[in-house]
Amino acid sequence: MAEAKDLIKKLVEEGNKVDAAKAALKGFAGKVVGFELEGEDPKTMGIKVADDGSGTFVEGDIGATVFTIVADGDYWVKVMKGEEDVMKGFMSKKYSIKGNMMQATKLQSLFKIIKL
């Protein structure tokens, strides 16, 4: 299964074309937003954010992250497609966050800007 990985790559590619998406990521400039997704290969991947808010997909050893989403890959696909509510999923422990939880809430705006 590589659907989650492919969707994160698409999120980065599409986000780099949209000023509002880059503005949403700009707060993470110089940092990595990480994902640990069960069922994906490699399990660890992320979005490295440049100063202008554009992103680069990274995988494997992604270094330090501002936060990391830890989830089952199939579940995270549903979140990225808008089939699952991000806040409800967190509250029902369908995924967890390592690191700065307040910063992680900003990721939700990116899913509203870029429809996958």
C-alpha positions in Angstrom: 0.0 0.0 0.0 1.4 3.3 -1.0 -1.8 5.4 -1.3 -1.0 7.5 1.8 2.5 8.2 0.6 1.2 9.1 -2.9 -1.4 11.5 -1.4 1.2 13.3 0.7 3.3 13.7 -2.4 0.2 15.1 -4.2 -0.5 17.4 -1.3 3.0 18.8 -1.6 2.8 19.1 -5.4 -0.6 20.8 -5.4 0.2 22.9 -2.4 3.3 24.3 -4.1 1.0 25.7 -6.8 -1.4 27.5 -4.5 -0.5 30.7 -2.6 -3.0 30.0 0.2 -1.5 26.5 0.8 2.0 28.0 0.9 0.8 30.6 3.4 -0.7 27.8 5.6 2.7 26.0 5.6 4.8 29.1 6.0 4.6 28.9 9.8 6.6 25.6 9.5 9.4 27.3 7.5 12.7 25.5 8.0 11.0 22.5 9.7 9.6 19.1 8.8 6.0 18.0 9.3 6.4 14.3 9.9 4.2 11.2 9.3 4.6 7.7 10.7 2.1 5.6 8.8 1.7 1.9 9.5 1.4 -0.1 6.2 3.5 2.4 4.2 7.1 1.7 3.0 9.0 3.5 4.3 6.8 4.1 7.4 8.4 7.5 8.1 7.9 10.4 5.7 7.3 14.1 5.8 7.0 17.5 4.3 10.1 19.7 4.6 9.0 23.4 4.4 11.0 26.1 2.8 11.0 29.8 3.9 8.4 30.7 1.2 6.0 27.9 2.5 6.7 25.6 -0.4 7.2 21.9 0.5 9.4 19.0 -0.4 8.4 15.4 0.2 11.0 13.5 2.2 11.1 9.9 3.4 13.1 7.6 5.5 15.4 9.5 7.9 13.6 12.8 7.9 15.4 14.4 10.9 13.7 16.4 13.6 10.1 17.3 13.2 7.9 20.1 14.6 5.3 17.4 15.0 4.7 13.9 13.7 1.3 12.4 12.9 1.2 8.7 13.9 -1.6 6.7 12.2 -2.6 3.7 10.2 -1.9 4.5 6.6 -5.5 3.5 5.5 -7.0 5.8 8.1 -4.8 8.7 7.2 -5.8 8.4 3.5 -9.5 8.9 4.6 -8.4 12.0 6.6 -6.6 13.5 3.6 -9.5 12.8 1.3 -11.9 14.5 3.7 -13.8 11.3 4.5 -12.8 11.4 8.2 -12.8 14.5 10.5 -9.4 15.3 11.8 -10.5 16.5 15.2 -13.0 13.7 15.8 -10.3 11.2 14.8 -7.8 12.6 17.3 -10.4 12.7 20.1 -11.3 9.1 19.4 -7.6 8.1 19.3 -7.6 7.0 15.7 -4.2 8.7 15.4 -1.8 10.5 17.7 0.6 13.4 17.5 4.2 13.4 18.7 5.6 16.9 19.3 3.8 20.3 19.2 0.1 19.5 19.2 -0.9 23.2 18.7 1.2 23.4 15.5 -0.4 20.2 14.3 -3.9 21.8 14.3 -2.7 24.2 11.6 -2.3 21.2 9.2 -6.1 20.9 9.0 -6.3 24.2 7.1 -4.1 22.7 4.4 -6.7 19.8 3.8 -9.4 22.5 3.4 -7.3 24.3 0.7 -6.1 21.3 -1.2 -8.8 18.7 -2.0 -7.3 15.3 -2.7 
